[in-house]
Amino acid sequence: MGQRLIRCLDAPSALQPPPPPLLPVRRKLLLLCIMLFLWLYMFYSCAGSCASVPGLAGRPAAGAGEAAATAGARGEGLQVLSKLLRRAPSGGAQGLAGPAAASPSELREEQSAAPDPTSPISSFFNGSGTKKLPQAIIIGVKKGGTRALLEFLRVHPDIRAVGAEPHFFDRNYERGFAWYRDLMPRTLDGQITMEKTPSYFVTKEAPARISAMSKGTKLIVVVRDPVTRAISDYTQTLSKKPDIPTFESLTFKNRTTGLIDTSWSAIQIGIYAKHLENWLLYFPIGQILFVSGERLISDPAGELGRVQDFLGLKRIITDKHFYFNKTKGFPCLKKAEGSSKPHCLGKTKGRTHPNIDREVVQRLREFYRPFNMKFYQMTGHDFGWD
């Protein structure tokens, strides 16, 4: 009896509670991890599908080969995400000194080494695209209509442009290409980054510097009757400095002899052929588009069509985007970029020109005529200024 009692005591009691099951907290954590994994997979798969839809990513729908590549990319999505999350931001002395010392080729290598900026996951983390050095630049000329052209072009969904003039290749070149690139807006695949600084056209060092950035940069020059341009230039200066000498006195070194003062910037800028010769040392003529400032007023859609063709873009900006403002005397946009309201250039544009002595105007036309003829020959286009 005693032995049986001992054995009963040694055996596991039927009254003992069963071993505790898997803790509820652990099960919840496991379930949460699985849900997070599935959510990330579904997000990347959905984003990858949207990227292949025309209009959402600015490119045509994926074909069979591209679809297969997209499917493969989805499988690698979480690996890419993991790498992005593990990657620590650069810092220290190297991070501060790097941008100033970076060359255009180093910047391009940096962009190619980074995750594809056009992929959905990268766009998500980068805030819609990446900053790139400009592929096209409006290089001139002052008072030719460059602001109007830039504002018109910004209506195009595949053009992203800096609003202010960077003046990188004439005043800020020592700041380095990384500084320059940081000024640019973010762009997606298929979009073109642009900027405009009219003084580049007359800056001797600008062609070599832009060529050093990229020999393939597309250049746009807005030209205008050099006599009208000079008067417009003077009018702008007069609005800022009302006490400057008259246009007539600034035009001549000696009015008695009729010798034109070509050192005056208002006169010098209009000698287009001379400045173009400097650019042709670095860029072929086919890489430079010359836009007529006069036609930009009389037929904005026609000139914008030429620019869109030159940039390799679809002709989206047409007549329907413009209306003529009789008060200002030039075309305005029915809808500006990012707005549903009409937009005209500010009050600094379209100023009334002062009355200039007709004899002085005629003398200037005679001065510019041979330069204009040479410019027509160089560009293969007669702008009809004579």
C-alpha positions in Angstrom: 0.0 0.0 0.0 2.8 2.3 1.0 4.8 1.5 -2.2 1.7 2.2 -4.4 1.3 5.5 -2.7 4.9 6.5 -3.3 4.5 5.6 -7.1 1.4 7.6 -7.3 3.2 10.6 -5.7 6.1 10.2 -8.1 3.9 10.0 -11.2 2.7 13.2 -12.8 -0.5 14.2 -11.1 -3.7 14.4 -13.2 -4.4 17.5 -11.2 -1.2 19.4 -12.5 -1.9 22.1 -15.1 -0.8 21.4 -18.7 2.4 23.1 -20.0 1.7 26.7 -21.0 0.8 27.3 -24.7 2.8 29.7 -27.0 2.6 33.1 -25.3 -0.1 35.3 -26.9 2.5 38.2 -27.2 4.8 36.0 -29.3 1.9 35.0 -31.6 0.9 38.6 -32.0 4.4 39.7 -32.9 4.7 36.8 -35.4 1.4 37.7 -37.0 2.4 41.4 -37.1 5.7 40.5 -38.9 3.8 38.4 -41.5 1.3 41.2 -42.1 4.1 43.8 -42.5 5.9 41.5 -44.9 2.7 41.0 -47.0 2.0 44.8 -47.0 5.4 45.7 -48.2 5.2 43.1 -51.0 1.8 44.3 -52.1 2.9 47.9 -52.0 6.0 47.3 -54.2 4.0 45.1 -56.5 1.3 47.7 -56.9 3.9 50.5 -57.4 5.7 48.4 -60.0 2.4 47.9 -61.9 1.6 51.6 -61.8 5.0 52.5 -63.1 4.2 50.7 -66.4 1.0 52.6 -67.0 1.3 55.5 -69.6 1.0 58.9 -68.1 1.8 57.8 -64.5 5.5 57.4 -65.1 5.9 59.3 -68.3 6.7 56.3 -70.4 4.9 53.8 -72.5 3.4 50.6 -71.1 5.7 47.7 -70.5 6.1 45.1 -73.2 6.6 41.4 -72.6 10.4 41.8 -71.9 9.9 44.8 -69.6 7.0 43.1 -67.9 9.2 40.2 -67.1 11.9 42.5 -65.8 9.3 44.3 -63.6 8.2 40.9 -62.2 11.8 40.1 -61.4 12.3 43.4 -59.8 9.3 42.8 -57.5 11.0 39.8 -56.1 14.0 41.9 -55.3 11.9 44.8 -53.9 12.3 43.8 -50.3 16.1 43.4 -50.7 16.3 46.9 -52.2 14.2 48.2 -49.3 16.4 46.5 -46.8 19.6 48.0 -48.3 18.1 51.4 -48.3 17.1 51.2 -44.7 20.5 49.8 -43.7 22.4 52.5 -45.6 23.8 55.1 -43.2 23.9 58.7 -44.4 27.4 60.0 -45.2 28.8 62.5 -42.9 32.0 63.9 -41.5 34.6 65.9 -43.3 34.2 63.9 -46.5 30.5 64.6 -46.7 31.2 68.4 -46.4 34.1 68.5 -48.8 32.7 66.1 -51.4 30.1 68.3 -53.2 32.5 71.2 -53.8 35.1 68.9 -55.3 32.9 66.7 -57.4 33.3 66.9 -61.2 30.4 66.3 -63.7 31.7 62.8 -64.5 31.9 61.9 -60.7 28.3 63.2 -60.3 27.1 61.1 -63.2 28.9 58.0 -61.7 27.3 58.8 -58.3 23.9 58.9 -60.0 24.4 55.6 -61.8 25.7 53.9 -58.7 22.7 54.9 -56.6 19.5 52.9 -56.7 17.5 53.6 -59.9 15.8 56.9 -59.1 13.0 56.1 -61.4 11.9 53.0 -59.7 8.7 53.3 -57.6 10.4 52.4 -54.3 13.2 55.0 -54.9 10.8 57.7 -56.0 8.8 57.0 -52.8 11.9 57.6 -50.6 13.4 60.4 -52.7 10.3 62.5 -52.9 9.5 62.1 -56.6 12.7 61.7 -58.6 16.2 63.0 -58.3 18.1 66.2 -59.0 20.2 66.1 -62.1 22.4 68.5 -64.0 20.4 70.2 -66.8 20.2 68.5 -70.2 19.1 71.8 -71.9 19.9 75.4 -71.1 18.5 78.7 -72.5 21.7 80.6 -72.8 20.5 83.9 -74.2 19.9 86.6 -75.0 19.1 89.3 -72.5 15.8 91.1 -73.4 15.2 88.7 -76.2 12.2 86.9 -74.6 14.0 84.2 -72.5 11.6 84.6 -69.5 8.5 84.2 -71.7 10.0 81.1 -73.3 10.8 79.5 -70.0 7.4 80.2 -68.6 5.7 78.8 -71.7 7.9 75.6 -71.6 7.1 75.0 -67.9 3.6 74.1 -68.9 4.9 70.9 -70.5 4.7 68.0 -68.1 8.1 66.6 -69.2 10.0 69.8 -68.5 11.2 70.8 -65.1 13.0 74.1 -64.8 14.6 76.4 -62.2 12.6 79.6 -61.9 15.5 82.0 -60.9 18.6 82.4 -63.0 21.4 80.3 -61.5 24.3 82.3 -63.2 26.5 79.3 -62.6 28.6 79.3 -65.7 29.4 83.1 -65.4 29.3 84.1 -61.7 29.2 81.0 -59.5 31.3 78.4 -61.3 33.8 78.1 -58.4 31.0 76.7 -56.2 31.2 73.4 -58.1 28.8 71.2 -60.0 27.3 69.7 -56.9 26.1 73.1 -55.8 24.7 73.7 -59.3 22.9 70.3 -59.3 21.3 71.0 -55.9 19.6 74.1 -57.4 17.8 71.9 -59.9 14.2 70.6 -59.4 13.7 66.8 -59.0 12.8 65.0 -62.2 11.4 61.6 -63.1 12.4 59.3 -65.9 11.7 61.0 -69.3 11.6 64.5 -67.9 14.1 67.2 -68.9 15.9 69.5 -66.4 16.3 73.0 -67.7 17.6 76.4 -66.6 18.0 79.8 -68.2 20.6 82.5 -67.8 20.8 84.9 -70.8 24.2 86.3 -69.9 25.8 82.9 -70.8 25.6 83.8 -74.5 28.1 86.7 -74.1 30.3 85.1 -71.4 33.6 84.0 -73.0 34.2 81.1 -70.6 30.6 79.7 -70.7 30.9 77.4 -73.8 33.9 75.6 -72.5 32.4 75.2 -69.0 29.1 73.9 -70.3 30.9 71.5 -72.6 33.0 70.2 -69.6 29.6 69.4 -67.9 28.2 67.6 -70.9 29.1 67.9 -74.6 25.5 66.7 -75.3 23.8 69.7 -73.6 21.1 71.2 -75.8 21.4 75.0 -76.1 18.6 77.5 -76.9 19.1 81.1 -77.9 16.2 83.5 -78.1 17.3 86.3 -80.5 15.6 89.6 -81.3 16.2 92.6 -83.6 19.4 93.9 -82.1 18.3 97.5 -82.3 15.0 96.9 -80.6 16.8 94.7 -78.1 19.3 97.5 -77.3 16.5 100.0 -76.7 14.7 97.4 -74.4 17.9 96.9 -72.5 18.3 100.6 -72.0 14.7 100.9 -70.9 15.2 98.3 -68.2 18.3 100.1 -66.9 16.5 103.5 -67.0 13.7 102.1 -64.8 16.3 101.3 -62.2 18.6 104.3 -62.7 16.5 107.3 -63.9 19.6 109.6 -63.9 21.6 107.7 -66.5 22.6 109.5 -69.8 20.3 109.4 -72.8 20.3 106.4 -75.2 21.7 108.6 -78.0 24.7 109.7 -75.9 25.5 106.2 -74.8 25.3 104.8 -78.3 28.2 106.8 -79.8 31.8 107.2 -78.8 31.6 110.4 -80.8 28.2 111.4 -82.3 29.8 113.8 -84.7 31.8 111.1 -86.4 29.0 108.5 -85.9 31.3 106.0 -84.3 29.3 103.3 -82.4 30.5 102.5 -78.9 30.7 98.7 -79.0 31.9 98.6 -75.4 28.5 99.5 -74.2 26.8 96.2 -73.3 23.5 97.1 -74.8 25.2 97.4 -78.1 27.7 94.6 -77.7 25.1 91.9 -76.9 23.4 92.4 -80.3 26.5 91.4 -82.3 25.2 87.8 -82.3 27.6 86.5 -85.0 30.6 87.4 -82.9 29.3 85.6 -79.8 28.1 82.6 -81.8 31.6 82.0 -83.2 32.8 81.3 -79.6 30.1 78.7 -79.0 30.8 76.9 -82.3 34.3 76.1 -81.0 32.6 73.7 -78.5 29.2 72.8 -79.9 28.0 71.9 -83.4 25.4 74.3 -84.9 22.8 71.5 -84.9 23.0 71.4 -81.1 21.9 75.0 -80.8 18.3 76.2 -81.4 17.6 79.8 -82.3 14.2 81.1 -81.3 12.8 84.2 -82.8 11.8 86.7 -80.2 9.4 88.4 -82.6 7.7 85.1 -83.5 7.5 84.2 -79.9 5.1 87.1 -79.7 3.2 86.8 -83.0 3.1 82.9 -83.1 4.0 81.5 -79.7 2.6 78.0 -80.4 4.7 77.8 -83.6 7.9 78.7 -81.9 7.1 76.4 -79.0 6.5 73.6 -81.4 10.0 74.0 -82.8 11.4 74.0 -79.2 9.5 70.8 -78.3 10.8 69.1 -81.4 14.3 70.2 -80.6 14.1 68.7 -77.1 12.6 65.5 -78.4 9.3 66.0 -76.7 5.7 65.5 -77.8 4.0 68.7 -79.0 1.8 69.3 -76.0 2.0 73.1 -75.8 -0.3 74.4 -78.6 -2.5 77.3 -79.5 -5.0 76.3 -76.9 -2.6 77.4 -74.2 -2.3 81.0 -75.2 -4.3 84.2 -75.4 -3.1 87.6 -76.6 -3.1 90.4 -74.0 -3.7 93.7 -75.8 -2.8 95.8 -72.8 0.7 94.3 -72.5 1.1 93.6 -76.2 2.2 90.0 -75.9 0.7 86.5 -75.4 -0.1 85.1 -72.0 -0.9 81.6 -70.7 -4.5 80.6 -70.1 -3.2 78.3 -67.4 0.2 78.6 -65.8 2.2 75.6 -64.4 0.5 74.3 -61.3 -2.4 76.7 -61.6 -5.8 76.9 -63.2 -5.7 80.7 -63.6 -4.4 82.8 -66.5 -0.8 84.0 -66.2 1.0 87.0 -67.8 4.6 88.0 -67.2 5.0 90.7 -64.5 5.0 94.5 -64.8 8.7 94.5 -65.6 8.0 93.0 -69.0 6.5 94.9 -71.8 7.6 98.4 -70.6 7.0 101.3 -72.9 10.2 102.3 -74.7 11.3 105.9 -74.7 11.3 107.8 -78.0 14.7 107.5 -79.7 16.0 109.8 -82.3 15.2 108.2 -85.7 18.6 109.1 -87.1 20.3 107.2 -84.3 18.0 104.2 -84.9 18.9 104.2 -88.6 22.6 104.5 -87.8 22.3 101.5 -85.5 20.6 99.5 -88.3 23.4 100.2 -90.7 25.9 99.2 -88.0 24.2 95.8 -87.3 23.4 94.9 -90.9 26.7 93.1 -91.8 26.7 91.3 -88.5 23.0 90.2 -89.0 23.8 88.9 -92.5 26.7 86.8 -91.1 24.4 85.5 -88.4 21.8 84.5 -90.9 24.4 82.6 -92.8 25.8 80.9 -89.7 22.3 79.8 -88.5 20.8 79.1 -91.9 17.8 81.3 -90.9 16.8 84.8 -92.0 15.2 86.6 -89.1 14.1 89.5 -91.2 15.5 92.3 -89.2 16.5 94.5 -92.2 
